[in-house]
Amino acid sequence: LMHGPTFMGNPLACAVALASVSKLLKGGWWRRRVRAIEGQLCAGLNPCVGLDTVADVRVKGAIGVVEMKAPLDAAKVAAA
């Protein structure tokens, strides 16, 4: 039995997707915004580069990553 109706060309979902993509392609505002976010992330995360516990810091667009040398205890970090 196929689970098709959810994924197979729902007309409303297709219309919304088309409108969203069209809006993104028409305006360059989002590219400028992503570049601004990238600059903010670089400025904010670059101080981590020299830390002993940090393996790498990477920023691409609006995504920033601080790679640690060892796993962190998320509960302990959240409580700090």
LINCOR-V490442 format. One record per backbone hydrogen bond with DSSP energy under -1.0 kcal/mol. NH is the residue of the N-H (numbers start at 1). CO is the residue of the C=O. E is the energy in kcal/mol with one decimal. If there is no record, write none. Layout:
NH/CO/E + NH/CO/E
This chain:
7/4/-1.3 + 8/4/-1.9 + 9/7/-1.3 + 14/10/-2.6 + 15/11/-2.2 + 16/12/-2.4 + 17/13/-2.4 + 18/14/-2.5 + 19/15/-2.3 + 20/16/-2.4 + 21/17/-2.6 + 22/18/-2.5 + 23/19/-2.1 + 24/20/-2.1 + 25/21/-2.4 + 26/22/-1.7 + 27/23/-1.5 + 32/28/-1.8 + 33/29/-2.2 + 34/30/-2.4 + 35/31/-2.2 + 36/32/-2.1 + 37/33/-2.4 + 38/34/-2.6 + 39/35/-2.1 + 40/36/-2.1 + 41/37/-2.7 + 42/38/-2.5 + 43/39/-2.4 + 44/40/-2.4 + 45/41/-2.8 + 46/42/-2.3 + 48/45/-2.1 + 49/46/-1.8 + 51/48/-1.7 + 54/51/-1.2 + 55/67/-3.0 + 56/67/-1.6 + 58/65/-2.5 + 60/63/-2.5 + 63/60/-1.4 + 65/58/-3.2 + 67/56/-3.0 + 69/53/-2.7 + 74/72/-1.0 + 77/73/-2.3 + 78/74/-2.5 + 79/75/-1.7
